[in-house]
Amino acid sequence: MFQRWTTALSRFAGNKRGSVAVIFGGMSVAFLLAGGLAVDYARIVDMRERLTTAADSASQAAGRAMREGRLTDIEVLRLAEASFEDSVARARNVGTIEAPSIIINRAAGSVSVDVTAVVAMTVSRIGGVTEMTVPVTSTAVYR
């Protein structure tokens, strides 16, 4: 019986038929994982770009309003928040966006917008990465 097993194993080890299918299967999995990781990375980059655009828009709108000098800090803050929300509406499809932190500094003549978003991963979950945090800061100096 032992000899029958060793004979069968040696024939299997020496057989080259079907090895291409095994290699193709292994490489297919590797390529699918690499493509999935590329999709996750693209989602992170997309979120960062959209957040940067929204934060820049909010800080510039607030900076222009501060330069004109007609609005109070609360009004400038609301203007910046409205500008941010207009710009970030489509980015909410990509991930969860926290409320922006808008800091008005009249003494320095600047407006800063800090915002953080969380993007849920898809394929990267296999490796244990379930989400990525994307922080963005934008400052406009109006003097």
N, C-alpha and C positions, 0 to 999 in steps of 0.2 A: 504494500500500500504506500509506504514511504517513497519507494522508487517511482511509483506512478505519479505522485505529487511533484517530485523533483524533475521528472521528465516533462510534465506539463508546464511547470514554471520555466524551465530552460527553453522550451519551445516558445512560450509567451514572451520571454525576455529577448529572444532573437528575432521575433517577428517585427518587421518594420511597417507592415500595412496598418493604416489607421493612425499613424503617429502625427500626420498632418492635421487630422481632425482634432486631436488633443491639443496640439500647439495653437490651432486656430481658435479653439474654445477658450484657452487661457488668455490669448492676446485680445480676443473680443471683450472679455471681462475687463481687462486692463484699459482698453480704449474707451469703453463705456464709462468707467470710473473717471478717467481723465476728462472726458467730455462733460460729465456731470460736475466735476470740480470747476471747470471753466465756466459753466453756467452760474454756479454759486459766486465765483469771483466777479463775473460780469454784473450780477445783481448788486454786489457790494459797491462796485465802481459806479454803477448807475445811481445808487442812493447817495453816494458822496457827491456826485456831480449835481444832482437835483437839490440836495441840501445846501451846497455851496452857492448855487444860483439864488435860492430863496433867502439865505442869510445875507448875501451881498445886496440883493434887492431891498431887503428890510433896512439894512444899515445905511444904504445910500438914500433911501426915501427919508429916513429919520434925520440923516445928516443935512439934506437939503432943507428940510423943515426947520432944523435948528439954525442953519445959516440965515434963513429969512427972519428968524427971531420972533415970529408972531404967535407961536403956539407954546402952551405950557408943557411941562415934562410929561404930564399924563396924556395930553393930546398927541404928543410926539410918540409916546409909547404905544398908544392905540393905533396910530398911523403905521408904525413899524410892524405891529402884530398883524394888521390887516394886509399889509404888503407881503409879509411872510406867508400868511395863509393862502393868498391868491397864487403865489409862486409854487407852493409845496403841495397843492391839491392832488396832482397826479402821482406824486411820490408816495402817497399813502397806500398805493397798491403794492409797492415793493416791500414795505416794512412798517413798523410802528415808530412814529415820530413823537418825541416828547415836546412839551411846550417850550418855546425858546426863552432863554434868559437874555433880556435886553437891558443893557446898562448905559445910561446917559450920563456923560461927564462934561458938564458945561465948562468947568475950569480948564480941562485939557482940550476941549473942543472936539470931543469924539463920541461915537456911538458904537457899542460892541454888541454883537449878537452871537450867543453861544447856543448851540442846539445839538442834541444827540438823538440818533435813531438806532433801532435794533432791527436787523435783517435776519429772518429765519432761514436757515440753511436747508437744502434739500438732500443732495447726495452726500454732502460732508457729514451728515448725521451718522453715516456708517463708521466714520472715524471718531465719533464722539463730539464733534463740533455741532451744536444745535442752533447757535445764533452768533452773530457778530455785531459788535457795537461800532457805530460810525459817528465819531464826534466831529463837529465843524465849528469854526470860529471865524467871524468876519468883523472887521473894524473899519469904520469910515471916519476920517478926520475932516471936519468941515471948516476949519480955519485956515 
